[in-house]
Amino acid sequence: MKIKELHQKTTKELKELLEQDRHKLGQLKFNLASKKLKNHRQIRELRKEIARILTILSKNENESEK
């Protein structure tokens, strides 16, 4: 998902997306360990998306405190 799309989402939507992505990451890691995953680059891309979501959530919290 693009960063612009993430900025348009509400905090609640971002938290739900974060939970889904973390679950998906766990599944991908399990599939990697059991040699079922063909494209291991998916793990890297998903970790970057999780980091983007966490960054936006942190930024939103800092702005709300001010």
N, CA and C atoms as an extended XYZ file, in Angstrom:
198
Properties=species:S:1:pos:R:3:atomname:S:1:resname:S:1:resid:I:1 pbc="F F F"
N         0.844       -1.170        0.000 N   MET     1
C         0.000        0.000        0.000 CA  MET     1
C         0.896        1.243        0.000 C   MET     1
N         0.482        2.228       -0.749 N   LYS     2
C         1.265        3.454       -0.861 CA  LYS     2
C         1.127        4.302        0.403 C   LYS     2
N         2.128        5.126        0.656 N   ILE     3
C         2.157        5.954        1.859 CA  ILE     3
C         1.008        6.966        1.850 C   ILE     3
N         0.631        7.475        0.686 N   LYS     4
C        -0.475        8.430        0.602 CA  LYS     4
C        -1.784        7.771        1.035 C   LYS     4
N        -1.961        6.516        0.649 N   GLU     5
C        -3.164        5.791        1.036 CA  GLU     5
C        -3.195        5.573        2.547 C   GLU     5
N        -2.043        5.324        3.133 N   LEU     6
C        -1.976        5.110        4.577 CA  LEU     6
C        -2.283        6.393        5.332 C   LEU     6
N        -1.844        7.528        4.822 N   HIS     7
C        -2.098        8.807        5.491 CA  HIS     7
C        -3.583        9.153        5.514 C   HIS     7
N        -4.333        8.638        4.558 N   GLN     8
C        -5.754        8.954        4.471 CA  GLN     8
C        -6.599        8.113        5.429 C   GLN     8
N        -6.040        7.065        5.972 N   LYS     9
C        -6.792        6.176        6.858 CA  LYS     9
C        -6.845        6.742        8.278 C   LYS     9
N        -7.881        6.342        9.009 N   THR    10
C        -8.013        6.766       10.398 CA  THR    10
C        -7.104        5.913       11.275 C   THR    10
N        -6.941        6.333       12.515 N   THR    11
C        -6.098        5.593       13.452 CA  THR    11
C        -6.633        4.191       13.670 C   THR    11
N        -7.937        4.071       13.779 N   LYS    12
C        -8.546        2.754       13.996 CA  LYS    12
C        -8.285        1.840       12.807 C   LYS    12
N        -8.422        2.356       11.598 N   GLU    13
C        -8.161        1.556       10.398 CA  GLU    13
C        -6.697        1.139       10.323 C   GLU    13
N        -5.797        2.052       10.714 N   LEU    14
C        -4.371        1.730       10.693 CA  LEU    14
C        -4.037        0.629       11.688 C   LEU    14
N        -4.649        0.683       12.861 N   LYS    15
C        -4.388       -0.348       13.864 CA  LYS    15
C        -4.904       -1.709       13.405 C   LYS    15
N        -6.062       -1.722       12.750 N   GLU    16
C        -6.593       -2.970       12.224 CA  GLU    16
C        -5.687       -3.519       11.122 C   GLU    16
N        -5.223       -2.638       10.245 N   LEU    17
C        -4.327       -3.044        9.172 CA  LEU    17
C        -3.013       -3.565        9.742 C   LEU    17
N        -2.522       -2.929       10.784 N   LEU    18
C        -1.295       -3.361       11.432 CA  LEU    18
C        -1.453       -4.770       12.000 C   LEU    18
N        -2.571       -5.023       12.647 N   GLU    19
C        -2.828       -6.343       13.210 CA  GLU    19
C        -2.890       -7.405       12.110 C   GLU    19
N        -3.561       -7.086       11.008 N   GLN    20
C        -3.651       -8.020        9.886 CA  GLN    20
C        -2.277       -8.296        9.286 C   GLN    20
N        -1.485       -7.242        9.108 N   ASP    21
C        -0.154       -7.405        8.521 CA  ASP    21
C         0.762       -8.219        9.421 C   ASP    21
N         0.671       -8.014       10.721 N   ARG    22
C         1.500       -8.799       11.641 CA  ARG    22
C         1.108      -10.277       11.599 C   ARG    22
N        -0.183      -10.547       11.490 N   HIS    23
C        -0.644      -11.932       11.378 CA  HIS    23
C        -0.143      -12.553       10.071 C   HIS    23
N        -0.253      -11.778        8.983 N   LYS    24
C         0.203      -12.244        7.677 CA  LYS    24
C         1.714      -12.505        7.687 C   LYS    24
N         2.468      -11.650        8.386 N   LEU    25
C         3.913      -11.828        8.487 CA  LEU    25
C         4.245      -13.136        9.199 C   LEU    25
N         3.505      -13.434       10.252 N   GLY    26
C         3.716      -14.697       10.952 CA  GLY    26
C         3.466      -15.893       10.060 C   GLY    26
N         2.425      -15.810        9.255 N   GLN    27
C         2.128      -16.898        8.323 CA  GLN    27
C         3.236      -17.047        7.281 C   GLN    27
N         3.720      -15.918        6.776 N   LEU    28
C         4.789      -15.970        5.774 CA  LEU    28
C         6.062      -16.580        6.355 C   LEU    28
N         6.383      -16.218        7.585 N   LYS    29
C         7.576      -16.784        8.225 CA  LYS    29
C         7.426      -18.287        8.440 C   LYS    29
N         6.222      -18.705        8.807 N   PHE    30
C         5.971      -20.137        8.980 CA  PHE    30
C         6.119      -20.867        7.646 C   PHE    30
N         5.549      -20.271        6.585 N   ASN    31
C         5.660      -20.877        5.261 CA  ASN    31
C         7.104      -20.913        4.778 C   ASN    31
N         7.881      -19.912        5.129 N   LEU    32
C         9.294      -19.888        4.761 CA  LEU    32
C        10.042      -21.021        5.457 C   LEU    32
N         9.743      -21.208        6.734 N   ALA    33
C        10.418      -22.266        7.492 CA  ALA    33
C        10.034      -23.650        6.982 C   ALA    33
N         8.813      -23.794        6.486 N   SER    34
C         8.374      -25.106        6.000 CA  SER    34
C         8.581      -25.253        4.491 C   SER    34
N         9.348      -24.339        3.915 N   LYS    35
C         9.738      -24.387        2.496 CA  LYS    35
C         8.548      -24.302        1.538 C   LYS    35
N         7.472      -23.656        1.952 N   LYS    36
C         6.304      -23.489        1.086 CA  LYS    36
C         6.274      -22.133        0.407 C   LYS    36
N         7.106      -21.215        0.837 N   LEU    37
C         7.088      -19.853        0.310 CA  LEU    37
C         8.010      -19.759       -0.899 C   LEU    37
N         7.455      -19.336       -2.019 N   LYS    38
C         8.246      -19.208       -3.246 CA  LYS    38
C         8.971      -17.871       -3.299 C   LYS    38
N         8.263      -16.792       -2.968 N   ASN    39
C         8.822      -15.445       -3.077 CA  ASN    39
C         9.117      -14.912       -1.666 C   ASN    39
N        10.349      -15.077       -1.200 N   HIS    40
C        10.691      -14.643        0.155 CA  HIS    40
C        10.802      -13.127        0.271 C   HIS    40
N        10.757      -12.419       -0.841 N   ARG    41
C        10.799      -10.955       -0.809 CA  ARG    41
C         9.526      -10.365       -0.193 C   ARG    41
N         8.451      -11.138       -0.190 N   GLN    42
C         7.193      -10.693        0.407 CA  GLN    42
C         7.386      -10.330        1.872 C   GLN    42
N         8.245      -11.052        2.555 N   ILE    43
C         8.491      -10.797        3.976 CA  ILE    43
C         9.091       -9.407        4.148 C   ILE    43
N        10.063       -9.063        3.335 N   ARG    44
C        10.705       -7.756        3.430 CA  ARG    44
C         9.706       -6.638        3.149 C   ARG    44
N         8.897       -6.815        2.104 N   GLU    45
C         7.919       -5.795        1.742 CA  GLU    45
C         6.885       -5.604        2.850 C   GLU    45
N         6.457       -6.688        3.456 N   LEU    46
C         5.465       -6.601        4.523 CA  LEU    46
C         6.054       -5.942        5.767 C   LEU    46
N         7.309       -6.235        6.077 N   ARG    47
C         7.957       -5.583        7.219 CA  ARG    47
C         8.069       -4.079        6.999 C   ARG    47
N         8.336       -3.667        5.764 N   LYS    48
C         8.416       -2.230        5.459 CA  LYS    48
C         7.049       -1.566        5.608 C   LYS    48
N         5.997       -2.273        5.186 N   GLU    49
C         4.655       -1.706        5.325 CA  GLU    49
C         4.283       -1.561        6.797 C   GLU    49
N         4.654       -2.544        7.604 N   ILE    50
C         4.400       -2.462        9.049 CA  ILE    50
C         5.135       -1.268        9.638 C   ILE    50
N         6.364       -1.059        9.217 N   ALA    51
C         7.144        0.084        9.712 CA  ALA    51
C         6.499        1.410        9.308 C   ALA    51
N         5.971        1.466        8.087 N   ARG    52
C         5.298        2.688        7.638 CA  ARG    52
C         4.070        2.976        8.498 C   ARG    52
N         3.292        1.940        8.778 N   ILE    53
C         2.092        2.110        9.589 CA  ILE    53
C         2.469        2.581       10.989 C   ILE    53
N         3.482        1.965       11.569 N   LEU    54
C         3.909        2.353       12.913 CA  LEU    54
C         4.408        3.798       12.938 C   LEU    54
N         5.097        4.211       11.884 N   THR    55
C         5.587        5.584       11.795 CA  THR    55
C         4.431        6.573       11.743 C   THR    55
N         3.424        6.269       10.946 N   ILE    56
C         2.270        7.160       10.836 CA  ILE    56
C         1.513        7.217       12.157 C   ILE    56
N         1.331        6.071       12.817 N   LEU    57
C         0.653        6.051       14.112 CA  LEU    57
C         1.406        6.874       15.147 C   LEU    57
N         2.722        6.755       15.146 N   SER    58
C         3.548        7.516       16.087 CA  SER    58
C         3.437        9.009       15.799 C   SER    58
N         3.450        9.362       14.539 N   LYS    59
C         3.342       10.769       14.145 CA  LYS    59
C         1.981       11.331       14.577 C   LYS    59
N         0.928       10.547       14.383 N   ASN    60
C        -0.415       10.992       14.762 CA  ASN    60
C        -0.525       11.177       16.269 C   ASN    60
N         0.087       10.295       17.047 N   GLU    61
C         0.067       10.439       18.501 CA  GLU    61
C         0.803       11.684       18.943 C   GLU    61
N         1.939       11.976       18.339 N   ASN    62
C         2.710       13.163       18.695 CA  ASN    62
C         1.958       14.438       18.354 C   ASN    62
N         1.253       14.430       17.254 N   GLU    63
C         0.494       15.615       16.861 CA  GLU    63
C        -0.703       15.831       17.791 C   GLU    63
N        -1.296       14.759       18.265 N   SER    64
C        -2.462       14.899       19.128 CA  SER    64
C        -2.060       15.374       20.533 C   SER    64
N        -0.823       15.126       20.934 N   GLU    65
C        -0.346       15.566       22.254 CA  GLU    65
C        -0.074       17.066       22.287 C   GLU    65
N         0.213       17.641       21.148 N   LYS    66
C         0.573       19.059       21.106 CA  LYS    66
C        -0.607       19.946       21.209 C   LYS    66
